């Protein structure tokens, strides 16, 4: 596998985390329901994928077994942070249509 395939979940979680923070601060970044569905699908992916063993934030294995993935605290931590900040988030911003709430 390539190095980037080992860090997909962490990257998606980090993207969701920063996107949610920017929306909560008042920036309008999402304009259509299609975009909302894409973000919701990313949340579904992260909700399920955090249980899969990976190589952690640094993409490295254990020193003794470098090719063997494990559940890493860095991946679980950013996933939990992203899910917490996305909980109840209105993607169109506060005071807008309540349909796109995560």
TIKOL-558212 format. One record per residue: chain; x, y, z of N, C-alpha, C in turn. Coordinates in steps of 0.001 Angstrom, whole numbers, plus 524288, in hexadecimal, padded with zeros to 5 digits. Layout:
+------+-------+--------+-------+--------+---------+-------+-------+--------+-------+
: unit : neast : nnorth :   nup : caeast : canorth :  caup : ceast : cnorth :   cup :
+------+-------+--------+-------+--------+---------+-------+-------+--------+-------+
:    A :     X :      Y :     Z :      X :       Y :     Z :     X :      Y :     Z :
...
+------+-------+--------+-------+--------+---------+-------+-------+--------+-------+
***
This chain:
+------+-------+--------+-------+--------+---------+-------+-------+--------+-------+
: unit : neast : nnorth :   nup : caeast : canorth :  caup : ceast : cnorth :   cup :
+------+-------+--------+-------+--------+---------+-------+-------+--------+-------+
:    A : 8033F :  7FB58 : 80000 :  80000 :   80000 : 80000 : 80368 :  804E3 : 80000 :
:    A : 80142 :  808F2 : 7FDE5 :  803FD :   80DEA : 7FDE9 : 80359 :  81085 : 8033F :
:    A : 806B9 :  81434 : 80471 :  80691 :   816D6 : 80983 : 80175 :  819B3 : 80A63 :
:    A : 7FF30 :  81C12 : 80657 :  7FA79 :   81F36 : 80707 : 7F5B4 :  81BE4 : 8082A :
:    A : 7F5B3 :  816F3 : 806B1 :  7F13D :   8139B : 807CE : 7F0E7 :  8124E : 80D96 :
:    A : 7F517 :  81304 : 8105B :  7F52C :   811DB : 815EB : 7F2FD :  81647 : 81939 :
:    A : 7F25C :  81AE6 : 816F5 :  7F0C4 :   81F75 : 81A00 : 7EBA1 :  821D9 : 8183F :
:    A : 7E882 :  81F10 : 81553 :  7E3B4 :   8214C : 8133B : 7DFF9 :  822E1 : 81790 :
:    A : 7DF19 :  81F84 : 81B58 :  7DB5A :   820A8 : 81F7F : 7DD00 :  82573 : 82296 :
:    A : 7E1E6 :  825DD : 823E7 :  7E3B4 :   82A6D : 826C9 : 7E310 :  82F6D : 823AD :
:    A : 7E405 :  82F29 : 81EA8 :  7E371 :   833C6 : 81B53 : 7DDC3 :  83572 : 81AE5 :
:    A : 7DA45 :  831AA : 81A32 :  7D4AD :   832E9 : 819DA : 7D2C9 :  8351B : 81F0B :
:    A : 7D47E :  832D4 : 82355 :  7D2F1 :   834C5 : 8287F : 7D4E0 :  83A4E : 8295D :
:    A : 7D9B7 :  83B51 : 827E2 :  7DBE3 :   8408D : 82881 : 7D8F0 :  84483 : 8251F :
:    A : 7D797 :  842F5 : 82056 :  7D480 :   84652 : 81CE4 : 7CF40 :  84795 : 81F5D :
:    A : 7CC7E :  84397 : 82158 :  7C769 :   84475 : 823CC : 7C7E5 :  847FA : 8289B :
:    A : 7CC01 :  84725 : 82BA5 :  7CCD9 :   84A4A : 83051 : 7CD62 :  85013 : 82EE9 :
:    A : 7D0CB :  85149 : 82B35 :  7D19A :   856C5 : 829C3 : 7CCE9 :  85915 : 826EE :
:    A : 7CA47 :  85600 : 823BD :  7C596 :   857E6 : 82117 : 7C16D :  8596A : 82514 :
:    A : 7C091 :  85610 : 828E1 :  7BCAC :   85730 : 82CEC : 7BE2C :  85BFD : 83017 :
:    A : 7C321 :  85C8A : 83166 :  7C4DF :   8611A : 83456 : 7C3ED :  86621 : 83141 :
:    A : 7C508 :  86604 : 82C36 :  7C446 :   86AB2 : 82900 : 7BE81 :  86C09 : 82873 :
:    A : 7BB30 :  8680F : 827D2 :  7B591 :   8690F : 8275D : 7B376 :  86B33 : 82C7E :
:    A : 7B52F :  868EE : 830DD :  7B363 :   86AE2 : 835F9 : 7B533 :  87080 : 836FA :
:    A : 7B982 :  8721D : 83495 :  7BB64 :   87775 : 8355C : 7B869 :  87B6B : 8320E :
:    A : 7B515 :  8798A : 82E84 :  7B1DE :   87D1B : 82B6D : 7B305 :  87D2D : 8259F :
:    A : 7B6FC :  87A65 : 823E2 :  7B81A :   87A3E : 81E4F : 7B3F6 :  87703 : 81B79 :
:    A : 7B265 :  878BF : 816F3 :  7AEB4 :   875CE : 813BE : 7B1E5 :  872FA : 80F97 :
:    A : 7B241 :  86DD8 : 81028 :  7B578 :   86AB5 : 80CA0 : 7B250 :  866CD : 80986 :
:    A : 7ADB6 :  86573 : 80B56 :  7AA63 :   86189 : 808D6 : 7A5A0 :  86461 : 8069F :
:    A : 7A485 :  86364 : 8019F :  7A051 :   86641 : 7FF14 : 79BE1 :  862D1 : 7FD10 :
:    A : 79CD4 :  85DD3 : 7FC19 :  798D2 :   85A77 : 7F9D4 : 79802 :  85596 : 7FD2E :
:    A : 7938C :  8531D : 7FC68 :  79281 :   84E41 : 7FF2B : 79615 :  849DF : 7FD55 :
:    A : 797CF :  84A13 : 7F87E :  79B86 :   84622 : 7F69A : 7A095 :  8464F : 7F9BB :
:    A : 7A268 :  84AFC : 7FACA :  7A717 :   84B8B : 7FE08 : 7A61D :  8497B : 8038C :
:    A : 7A16D :  84A60 : 8058D :  7A00D :   84858 : 80AC0 : 7A020 :  8426D : 80ACD :
:    A : 79E2E :  83FFE : 806A3 :  79E25 :   83A49 : 80657 : 7A3B7 :  8381C : 80619 :
:    A : 7A72C :  83ACA : 80369 :  7ACA1 :   83915 : 80331 : 7AF10 :  83945 : 808A7 :
:    A : 7AE2B :  83D92 : 80B6D :  7B048 :   83E16 : 810B9 : 7ADEE :  839EF : 8144A :
:    A : 7A8D4 :  838F2 : 813C3 :  7A655 :   834F0 : 81702 : 7A8A4 :  82F90 : 815DF :
:    A : 7A9C4 :  82E74 : 810FA :  7AC36 :   82977 : 80FA2 : 7B1B8 :  82904 : 811EE :
:    A : 7B48F :  82D4C : 81215 :  7B9B6 :   82D3D : 81497 : 7B935 :  82C20 : 81A70 :
:    A : 7B533 :  82E57 : 81CE0 :  7B448 :   82D4B : 8226F : 7B2F3 :  8278B : 8233E :
:    A : 7AFA8 :  82554 : 81FDD :  7AE62 :   81FC2 : 8203E : 7B34C :  81C6D : 81FA3 :
:    A : 7B6A1 :  81DE9 : 81C03 :  7BB80 :   81B09 : 81B2C : 7BEE3 :  81B1C : 82018 :
:    A : 7BF93 :  81FB7 : 82250 :  7C2E8 :   8203F : 826E3 : 7C088 :  81D61 : 82B96 :
:    A : 7BB53 :  81D8C : 82C18 :  7B8C8 :   81AD9 : 83071 : 7B9F4 :  81505 : 83065 :
:    A : 7BA2E :  812B4 : 82BD7 :  7BAFD :   80D13 : 82B63 : 7C0BD :  80B94 : 82B0C :
:    A : 7C3DA :  80EDE : 828BE :  7C93C :   80D6B : 82786 : 7CCF3 :  80DF0 : 82C20 :
:    A : 7CB59 :  81081 : 83062 :  7CF21 :   81150 : 834A0 : 7D0B0 :  80C33 : 8373D :
:    A : 7CDAC :  8081B : 83674 :  7CEE7 :   80305 : 838D2 : 7D2E6 :  7FFE6 : 835B3 :
:    A : 7D400 :  80196 : 830FB :  7D797 :   7FEC1 : 82D91 : 7DD35 :  8000C : 82F1C :
:    A : 7E066 :  7FC2D : 82F7A :  7E5E2 :   7FD03 : 830DB : 7E8AC :  7FFEC : 82C77 :
:    A : 7EC1D :  80368 : 82DFA :  7EF17 :   8065D : 82A1C : 7F491 :  80763 : 82C2F :
:    A : 7F741 :  80AF6 : 829B8 :  7FC9D :   80C11 : 82B30 : 7FD33 :  81137 : 82E1E :
:    A : 7F8EC :  81372 : 82FD4 :  7F929 :   81827 : 832FF : 7FA4D :  81D12 : 82FEF :
:    A : 7FAE0 :  8213A : 832D0 :  7FBAE :   82658 : 83075 : 800B2 :  826A1 : 82D44 :
:    A : 804AC :  823ED : 82EE6 :  809B2 :   82448 : 82C4F : 80A5F :  82046 : 82804 :
:    A : 8069E :  81CAB : 8276D :  80700 :   818CC : 8233F : 80B3A :  814CA : 8241D :
:    A : 80CC5 :  8140A : 828EB :  810EB :   81053 : 82A2A : 80E91 :  80BCE : 82D30 :
:    A : 810D6 :  8075F : 82CAD :  80F2C :   802E8 : 82FC3 : 81219 :  802BE : 834E4 :
:    A : 81160 :  7FE9C : 837A1 :  81455 :   7FDBA : 83C6C : 819FE :  7FC9D : 83AE0 :
:    A : 81D9C :  7FE19 : 83E10 :  8231C :   7FD66 : 83CC9 : 82467 :  7F7A4 : 83BBD :
:    A : 82224 :  7F426 : 83ED7 :  82340 :   7EE96 : 83E34 : 82070 :  7EC34 : 83981 :
:    A : 81BD2 :  7EE4E : 83841 :  818A7 :   7EC3D : 833EF : 816D8 :  7F0CF : 8307D :
:    A : 81A2F :  7F2F2 : 82D42 :  818E8 :   7F7B8 : 82A62 : 81480 :  7F72D : 8266C :
:    A : 81330 :  7F285 : 824C9 :  80F0B :   7F1D3 : 820E8 : 809E9 :  7F011 : 8234E :
:    A : 80993 :  7EFE1 : 82876 :  804E1 :   7EE00 : 82B10 : 801E1 :  7F296 : 82D74 :
:    A : 7FD28 :  7F3B6 : 82B85 :  7FA2B :   7F819 : 82DA1 : 7F80B :  7F6E9 : 83312 :
:    A : 7F6B6 :  7FB08 : 835DC :  7F45E :   7FA83 : 83B06 : 7F0B4 :  7FF24 : 83BD8 :
:    A : 7ED70 :  7FECC : 83FC7 :  7EA36 :   80343 : 8412B : 7EDB8 :  8074E : 843BD :
:    A : 7EE03 :  80BDE : 8417A :  7F188 :   80FD9 : 84391 : 7EE6E :  81440 : 8461F :
:    A : 7F075 :  81642 : 84A53 :  7EDD8 :   81A62 : 84D4A : 7ED44 :  81F5F : 84A15 :
:    A : 7F105 :  82080 : 846B0 :  7F0B0 :   82553 : 8439D : 7EC0E :  82531 : 83FE2 :
:    A : 7EB29 :  820BF : 83D68 :  7E6C1 :   82049 : 839CA : 7E191 :  82061 : 83CB2 :
:    A : 7E14E :  81DB0 : 84107 :  7DC79 :   81D93 : 84413 : 7DB58 :  822F5 : 84651 :
:    A : 7DF5B :  825B0 : 84820 :  7DEA6 :   82AD9 : 84A70 : 7DC80 :  82EDA : 846A1 :
:    A : 7DEBC :  82F2E : 841F6 :  7DCD2 :   83306 : 83E32 : 7D76A :  83188 : 83C40 :
:    A : 7D648 :  82C7F : 83BF7 :  7D114 :   82AC3 : 83A5B : 7CD06 :  82C61 : 83E63 :
:    A : 7CE23 :  82B7E : 84353 :  7CA75 :   82CFA : 84771 : 7C9BC :  832E5 : 84790 :
:    A : 7CDF9 :  835CD : 84700 :  7CD96 :   83B82 : 846F4 : 7CA36 :  83D65 : 84270 :
:    A : 7CAE5 :  83B16 : 83DD9 :  7C7CD :   83CA1 : 83947 : 7C20E :  83B54 : 83A11 :
:    A : 7C0E6 :  836BF : 83C1E :  7BB76 :   83539 : 83CEC : 7B8DA :  838A5 : 84109 :
:    A : 7BBAE :  83A1A : 84515 :  7B96F :   83D7B : 8491F : 7B835 :  842EA : 8470D :
:    A : 7BBB7 :  84510 : 84402 :  7BAD0 :   84A5A : 84209 : 7B698 :  84A70 : 83DC5 :
:    A : 7B5D7 :  8460A : 83B15 :  7B1CC :   845BA : 83703 : 7AC68 :  8448C : 8392F :
:    A : 7AC1E :  842B3 : 83E01 :  7A71E :   84137 : 84050 : 7A37D :  845EE : 840B9 :
:    A : 79F07 :  845A3 : 83E19 :  79B35 :   849D6 : 83E41 : 79C85 :  84E8A : 83AED :
:    A : 7A07B :  84E31 : 837B3 :  7A22F :   85295 : 8346D : 79E66 :  85379 : 82FEF :
:    A : 79CA2 :  8584C : 82F46 :  79984 :   859C6 : 82ABE : 79D53 :  85B96 : 8268D :
:    A : 79DA7 :  858A4 : 82245 :  7A189 :   859CA : 81E3E : 7A0A6 :  85EF5 : 81B72 :
:    A : 79BD4 :  860F7 : 81B83 :  79ACC :   86600 : 8190F : 79BC7 :  86A88 : 81CC9 :
:    A : 79D12 :  8695D : 82195 :  79E0B :   86D6F : 82574 : 79982 :  86DE6 : 82937 :
:    A : 79A81 :  87086 : 82D83 :  7967B :   87135 : 8317D : 7920F :  874A9 : 82F7D :
:    A : 78D40 :  87344 : 830DA :  788BF :   87655 : 82F55 : 786DF :  87565 : 829CB :
:    A : 78904 :  87182 : 8272C :  78766 :   87053 : 821D1 : 783F7 :  86B73 : 821CC :
:    A : 782D7 :  8699C : 81D2E :  77FB9 :   864ED : 81C72 : 781F6 :  86082 : 81FD3 :
:    A : 77E8D :  85DC4 : 822A4 :  7805B :   859B0 : 8263B : 780BD :  85454 : 823BD :
:    A : 78007 :  853F0 : 81EAC :  78074 :   84EE0 : 81C0E : 785F7 :  84C9F : 81C2D :
:    A : 789FC :  84FBD : 81B4D :  78F4A :   84D7C : 81B20 : 79216 :  84D51 : 8205E :
:    A : 78F7D :  84B7D : 82475 :  791EE :   84B18 : 82998 : 79464 :  845AF : 82A12 :
:    A : 79959 :  84583 : 82B97 :  79C04 :   8407F : 82C41 : 79AA2 :  83E12 : 83176 :
+------+-------+--------+-------+--------+---------+-------+-------+--------+-------+
***
